[in-house]
Amino acid sequence: MGFLKEDYESKAYHDALTNPDKSYKETNIVIIRSNLEVKFKQVMLKYEDMLRDISFHIQSRTQAGLTDIVELLKSKKETYEKHLEELKRMKQDLDNNELYMTGIFKSYEVGFTRGLASISLHNLKIDNTF
């Protein structure tokens, strides 16, 4: 997931330099959260589709008497179900603002604060030249 690998601290730093308004920061955090929720939904839908597909294959291969294939498919289905349950837990943790799920937002806040500090330091250097 490229979304999770994005450097939110640097993004926020540059955002603060271009628009150092607190409401701008808050709006961007809401957008990041919304995008993360969409990613969760997309991945969960993909797993649900794979589970439906594998269930069909289990049923049809069972009818064909392919027991080895059926056992392999059941194992894969169990893995998909575990992954989907973990995704649901992670989504619930995001909704509950669990610390490990809010790192992206903290990173953005840190970067934005660094940007604001940089603006202040730059302004102080200009004022000291007179």
MARBA-3410 file (N, C-alpha, C, O; in Angstrom, 1 decimal):
130
0.8,-1.2,0.0,0.0,0.0,0.0,0.9,1.2,0.0,1.4,1.6,1.0 ~ 1.0,1.9,-1.2,1.8,3.1,-1.3,1.3,4.2,-0.4,2.1,5.0,0.1 ~ 0.0,4.2,-0.2,-0.6,5.2,0.7,0.0,5.2,2.1,0.3,6.3,2.6 ~ 0.3,4.1,2.6,0.9,4.0,4.0,2.3,4.3,4.0,2.9,4.7,5.0 ~ 3.0,4.3,2.8,4.4,4.5,2.8,4.7,6.0,2.5,5.9,6.4,2.5
3.7,6.8,2.2,3.9,8.2,1.9,4.5,8.9,3.1,4.2,8.6,4.3 ~ 5.3,9.9,2.8,6.0,10.7,3.9,5.1,11.8,4.3,5.2,12.9,3.7 ~ 4.2,11.6,5.3,3.3,12.6,5.7,3.9,13.7,6.4,3.4,14.8,6.5 ~ 5.0,13.4,7.1,5.7,14.5,7.8,6.2,15.6,6.8,6.0,16.8,7.0 ~ 6.9,15.1,5.8,7.4,16.1,4.8,6.3,16.8,4.0,6.3,18.0,3.8
5.2,16.0,3.7,4.0,16.6,3.1,3.5,17.7,3.9,3.2,18.8,3.4 ~ 3.3,17.5,5.2,2.7,18.5,6.1,3.7,19.7,6.3,3.2,20.8,6.4 ~ 5.0,19.4,6.3,5.9,20.5,6.4,5.7,21.5,5.3,5.7,22.7,5.5 ~ 5.7,20.9,4.1,5.5,21.8,2.9,4.1,22.4,2.9,3.9,23.6,2.4 ~ 3.1,21.7,3.4,1.8,22.3,3.5,1.8,23.5,4.4,1.1,24.5,4.1
2.5,23.4,5.5,2.5,24.5,6.4,3.2,25.7,5.8,2.9,26.9,6.1 ~ 4.2,25.5,5.0,5.0,26.6,4.4,4.1,27.3,3.4,4.2,28.5,3.2 ~ 3.2,26.6,2.7,2.3,27.2,1.7,1.0,27.8,2.3,0.4,28.7,1.8 ~ 0.5,27.1,3.4,-0.7,27.6,4.0,-0.6,27.3,5.5,-1.1,26.2,6.0 ~ -0.1,28.2,6.3,0.1,27.9,7.8,-1.1,28.1,8.6,-1.0,28.5,9.8
-2.2,27.8,8.1,-3.5,27.9,8.9,-3.9,26.6,9.5,-3.8,25.5,8.9 ~ -4.3,26.7,10.8,-4.7,25.5,11.6,-5.8,24.7,10.9,-5.8,23.5,10.9 ~ -6.8,25.5,10.4,-7.9,24.8,9.7,-7.5,24.0,8.5,-8.1,23.0,8.2 ~ -6.4,24.5,7.8,-5.9,23.8,6.7,-5.3,22.4,7.1,-5.5,21.4,6.5 ~ -4.6,22.5,8.2,-4.0,21.3,8.8,-5.1,20.3,9.2,-5.0,19.1,8.8
-6.1,20.8,9.9,-7.2,19.9,10.3,-7.9,19.3,9.1,-8.3,18.1,9.1 ~ -8.2,20.1,8.1,-8.8,19.6,6.9,-8.0,18.5,6.2,-8.6,17.5,5.8 ~ -6.7,18.7,6.2,-5.8,17.6,5.6,-5.8,16.4,6.4,-5.7,15.3,5.8 ~ -5.9,16.5,7.7,-5.9,15.3,8.5,-7.2,14.5,8.3,-7.2,13.3,8.2 ~ -8.3,15.2,8.1,-9.6,14.6,7.8,-9.5,13.9,6.5,-10.0,12.8,6.3
-8.9,14.5,5.5,-8.7,13.9,4.2,-7.9,12.7,4.2,-8.2,11.7,3.6 ~ -6.8,12.7,5.0,-5.9,11.5,5.1,-6.7,10.4,5.8,-6.6,9.3,5.3 ~ -7.5,10.7,6.8,-8.3,9.7,7.5,-9.3,9.1,6.5,-9.5,7.9,6.5 ~ -10.0,10.0,5.8,-11.0,9.5,4.8,-10.3,8.6,3.8,-10.9,7.6,3.4 ~ -9.2,9.0,3.3,-8.5,8.2,2.3,-8.1,6.8,2.9,-8.2,5.8,2.2
-7.7,6.8,4.1,-7.3,5.5,4.8,-8.5,4.7,4.9,-8.5,3.4,4.7 ~ -9.7,5.2,5.3,-10.9,4.5,5.4,-11.3,3.9,4.1,-11.8,2.8,4.0 ~ -11.2,4.7,3.0,-11.5,4.1,1.7,-10.6,3.0,1.3,-11.0,2.0,0.8 ~ -9.3,3.1,1.6,-8.3,2.0,1.4,-8.8,0.7,2.1,-8.7,-0.4,1.6 ~ -9.2,0.9,3.4,-9.7,-0.3,4.2,-10.8,-0.9,3.5,-10.9,-2.1,3.3
-11.8,-0.1,3.0,-13.0,-0.6,2.4,-12.6,-1.4,1.1,-13.2,-2.4,0.8 ~ -11.7,-0.8,0.3,-11.3,-1.4,-1.0,-10.6,-2.8,-0.7,-11.0,-3.7,-1.4 ~ -9.8,-2.8,0.3,-9.1,-4.1,0.6,-10.1,-5.1,1.1,-10.0,-6.3,0.8 ~ -11.0,-4.7,2.0,-11.9,-5.6,2.5,-12.9,-6.1,1.5,-13.2,-7.3,1.4 ~ -13.3,-5.3,0.5,-14.1,-5.7,-0.6,-13.4,-6.8,-1.4,-14.0,-7.7,-1.9
-12.1,-6.5,-1.7,-11.3,-7.5,-2.4,-11.3,-8.8,-1.8,-11.4,-9.9,-2.4 ~ -11.0,-8.9,-0.5,-11.0,-10.1,0.3,-12.4,-10.8,0.2,-12.5,-12.0,0.1 ~ -13.4,-10.0,0.4,-14.8,-10.6,0.3,-15.1,-11.2,-1.0,-15.7,-12.3,-1.1 ~ -14.6,-10.5,-2.1,-14.7,-11.1,-3.5,-14.0,-12.4,-3.6,-14.4,-13.4,-4.2 ~ -12.7,-12.4,-3.1,-11.9,-13.6,-3.1,-12.6,-14.8,-2.4,-12.5,-15.9,-2.8
-13.2,-14.5,-1.2,-13.8,-15.5,-0.4,-15.0,-16.1,-1.2,-15.2,-17.3,-1.1 ~ -15.8,-15.2,-1.8,-16.9,-15.7,-2.6,-16.4,-16.6,-3.7,-17.0,-17.7,-4.0 ~ -15.4,-16.2,-4.4,-14.8,-16.9,-5.5,-14.3,-18.3,-5.0,-14.6,-19.3,-5.7 ~ -13.6,-18.3,-3.9,-13.0,-19.5,-3.5,-14.1,-20.5,-2.9,-13.9,-21.7,-3.0 ~ -15.1,-19.9,-2.4,-16.3,-20.8,-1.9,-16.9,-21.5,-3.1,-17.2,-22.7,-3.0
-17.0,-20.8,-4.2,-17.6,-21.4,-5.4,-16.7,-22.6,-5.8,-17.1,-23.7,-6.1 ~ -15.4,-22.3,-5.8,-14.4,-23.4,-6.3,-14.4,-24.6,-5.3,-14.3,-25.7,-5.7 ~ -14.6,-24.3,-4.0,-14.6,-25.4,-3.1,-15.8,-26.3,-3.4,-15.8,-27.5,-3.4 ~ -17.0,-25.6,-3.6,-18.2,-26.4,-3.8,-18.1,-27.2,-5.1,-18.4,-28.4,-5.1 ~ -17.7,-26.5,-6.2,-17.6,-27.2,-7.5,-16.6,-28.3,-7.5,-16.8,-29.4,-8.1
-15.4,-28.1,-6.8,-14.4,-29.1,-6.8,-14.7,-30.3,-5.9,-14.3,-31.4,-6.0 ~ -15.5,-30.0,-4.8,-16.1,-31.0,-4.0,-17.0,-32.0,-4.8,-16.9,-33.2,-4.7 ~ -17.8,-31.4,-5.6,-18.8,-32.2,-6.4,-18.0,-33.0,-7.4,-18.5,-34.1,-7.8 ~ -16.8,-32.5,-7.8,-16.0,-33.2,-8.8,-15.1,-34.3,-8.1,-14.5,-35.1,-8.8 ~ -15.1,-34.3,-6.8,-14.4,-35.3,-6.1,-12.9,-35.0,-6.0,-12.1,-35.9,-5.8
-12.5,-33.8,-6.2,-11.1,-33.4,-6.1,-10.7,-33.0,-4.7,-10.5,-31.8,-4.4 ~ -10.6,-34.0,-3.8,-10.4,-33.7,-2.4,-9.1,-33.0,-2.1,-9.0,-32.2,-1.2 ~ -8.0,-33.3,-2.8,-6.7,-32.6,-2.5,-6.8,-31.1,-2.8,-6.4,-30.3,-2.1 ~ -7.5,-30.8,-4.0,-7.7,-29.4,-4.4,-8.6,-28.7,-3.4,-8.4,-27.6,-3.0 ~ -9.6,-29.4,-2.9,-10.6,-28.9,-2.0,-9.9,-28.5,-0.7,-10.1,-27.5,-0.1
-9.0,-29.4,-0.2,-8.3,-29.1,1.1,-7.4,-27.9,0.9,-7.3,-27.1,1.8 ~ -6.7,-27.8,-0.3,-5.9,-26.6,-0.5,-6.7,-25.4,-0.6,-6.3,-24.3,0.0 ~ -7.9,-25.4,-1.2,-8.8,-24.3,-1.3,-9.3,-23.9,0.1,-9.4,-22.7,0.4 ~ -9.7,-24.9,0.9,-10.1,-24.6,2.2,-9.1,-23.9,3.1,-9.4,-23.0,3.9 ~ -7.8,-24.3,2.9,-6.7,-23.7,3.6,-6.6,-22.3,3.2,-6.3,-21.4,4.1
-6.6,-22.0,1.9,-6.5,-20.7,1.4,-7.7,-19.8,1.9,-7.5,-18.6,2.2 ~ -8.9,-20.4,1.9,-10.0,-19.6,2.4,-9.9,-19.2,3.8,-10.2,-18.1,4.2 ~ -9.4,-20.1,4.6,-9.1,-19.9,6.1,-8.1,-18.7,6.2,-8.3,-17.8,7.1 ~ -7.1,-18.7,5.4,-6.1,-17.6,5.4,-6.8,-16.3,5.1,-6.6,-15.2,5.7 ~ -7.6,-16.3,4.0,-8.4,-15.0,3.6,-9.3,-14.6,4.7,-9.4,-13.4,5.0
-9.9,-15.5,5.4,-10.9,-15.1,6.5,-10.1,-14.5,7.6,-10.5,-13.5,8.2 ~ -8.9,-15.0,8.0,-8.1,-14.5,9.0,-7.6,-13.1,8.7,-7.6,-12.1,9.5 ~ -7.2,-12.9,7.4,-6.8,-11.6,7.0,-7.9,-10.6,7.0,-7.7,-9.4,7.5 ~ -9.1,-11.0,6.6,-10.2,-10.1,6.6,-10.6,-9.7,8.1,-10.9,-8.5,8.3 ~ -10.6,-10.6,9.0,-10.8,-10.3,10.4,-9.8,-9.4,10.9,-10.2,-8.5,11.7
-8.6,-9.5,10.6,-7.5,-8.6,11.1,-7.8,-7.2,10.5,-7.6,-6.2,11.2 ~ -8.1,-7.1,9.2,-8.5,-5.8,8.6,-9.6,-5.2,9.4,-9.6,-4.0,9.6 ~ -10.6,-5.9,9.7,-11.8,-5.4,10.4,-11.4,-4.9,11.8,-11.8,-3.9,12.3 ~ -10.5,-5.6,12.5,-9.9,-5.2,13.8,-9.2,-3.9,13.6,-9.3,-3.0,14.4 ~ -8.3,-3.8,12.6,-7.6,-2.6,12.4,-8.5,-1.4,12.1,-8.2,-0.3,12.6
-9.5,-1.6,11.3,-10.5,-0.6,11.0,-11.2,-0.1,12.3,-11.4,1.1,12.5 ~ -11.5,-1.1,13.1,-12.1,-0.7,14.4,-11.2,0.1,15.3,-11.5,1.0,16.0 ~ -9.9,-0.3,15.3,-8.9,0.4,16.0,-8.7,1.8,15.5,-8.5,2.7,16.3 ~ -8.8,2.0,14.2,-8.7,3.3,13.6,-9.9,4.1,14.1,-9.7,5.3,14.5 ~ -11.1,3.5,14.1,-12.3,4.2,14.6,-12.2,4.6,16.1,-12.7,5.6,16.5
-11.4,3.8,16.8,-11.3,4.0,18.3,-10.0,4.8,18.6,-9.6,5.0,19.7 ~ -9.3,5.3,17.5,-8.1,6.1,17.6,-7.0,5.4,18.4,-6.3,6.1,19.2 ~ -6.9,4.1,18.2,-5.8,3.4,18.9,-4.4,4.0,18.4,-4.3,4.3,17.2 ~ -3.5,4.1,19.3,-2.2,4.7,19.0,-1.5,4.2,17.7,-1.0,5.0,16.9 ~ -1.4,2.9,17.6,-0.7,2.3,16.4,-1.4,2.7,15.1,-0.7,2.6,14.1
-2.6,3.0,15.1,-3.4,3.3,13.9,-3.4,4.8,13.6,-3.8,5.2,12.5 ~ -2.9,5.6,14.5,-3.0,7.1,14.3,-1.6,7.7,14.0,-1.5,8.9,14.0 ~ -0.6,6.9,13.8,0.7,7.4,13.5,0.8,8.3,12.3,1.6,9.2,12.3 ~ 0.0,8.0,11.3,0.0,8.8,10.1,-0.4,10.3,10.4,0.2,11.2,10.0 ~ -1.4,10.4,11.3,-1.9,11.7,11.7,-0.9,12.4,12.5,-0.7,13.6,12.4
-0.3,11.7,13.4,0.7,12.3,14.3,1.9,12.8,13.4,2.5,13.9,13.7 ~ 2.3,12.0,12.5,3.4,12.4,11.6,3.0,13.6,10.8,3.9,14.5,10.7 ~ 1.8,13.7,10.4,1.4,14.9,9.7,1.4,16.2,10.6,1.9,17.2,10.2 ~ 0.9,16.0,11.8,0.9,17.1,12.8,2.4,17.5,13.1,2.6,18.7,13.2 ~ 3.3,16.6,13.3,4.7,16.9,13.5,5.3,17.7,12.4,5.9,18.7,12.6
5.0,17.3,11.2,5.5,18.0,10.0,5.0,19.4,9.9,5.7,20.3,9.5 ~ 3.7,19.5,10.1,3.0,20.8,10.0,3.6,21.7,11.1,3.9,22.9,10.8 ~ 3.8,21.2,12.3,4.4,22.0,13.4,5.9,22.5,13.0,6.3,23.6,13.2 ~ 6.6,21.5,12.4,8.0,21.9,11.9,7.9,23.0,10.9,8.8,23.9,10.9 ~ 6.9,22.9,10.0,6.8,23.9,9.0,6.5,25.3,9.6,7.1,26.3,9.2
5.6,25.3,10.6,5.3,26.6,11.3,6.5,27.1,12.0,6.8,28.3,11.9 ~ 7.3,26.2,12.6,8.5,26.7,13.3,9.5,27.2,12.3,10.2,28.2,12.6 ~ 9.6,26.6,11.1,10.5,27.1,10.1,10.1,28.5,9.6,11.0,29.3,9.4 ~ 8.8,28.7,9.5,8.4,30.0,9.1,8.8,31.1,10.1,9.3,32.1,9.8 ~ 8.6,30.7,11.4,8.9,31.7,12.5,10.4,31.9,12.5,10.8,33.1,12.6
11.2,30.9,12.4,12.7,31.1,12.4,13.1,31.9,11.2,14.0,32.8,11.3 ~ 12.5,31.7,10.1,12.9,32.5,8.9,12.5,34.0,9.1,13.3,34.9,8.8 ~ 11.3,34.2,9.7,10.9,35.6,9.9,11.8,36.3,10.9,12.1,37.4,10.8 ~ 12.2,35.5,12.0,13.1,36.1,13.0,14.5,36.4,12.4,15.1,37.5,12.7 ~ 15.0,35.6,11.4,16.3,36.0,10.8,16.1,37.2,9.9,17.1,38.0,9.9
15.0,37.4,9.3,14.8,38.6,8.5,14.8,39.8,9.4,15.4,40.9,9.1 ~ 14.0,39.7,10.5,13.9,40.8,11.4,15.2,41.2,12.1,15.5,42.4,12.4 ~ 16.1,40.2,12.3,17.4,40.5,12.9,18.4,41.2,12.0,19.4,41.7,12.5 ~ 18.1,41.3,10.7,19.1,41.9,9.8,19.0,43.4,9.8,19.8,44.0,9.2 ~ 18.0,44.0,10.4,17.8,45.4,10.4,18.6,46.0,11.5,18.6,47.3,11.7
END
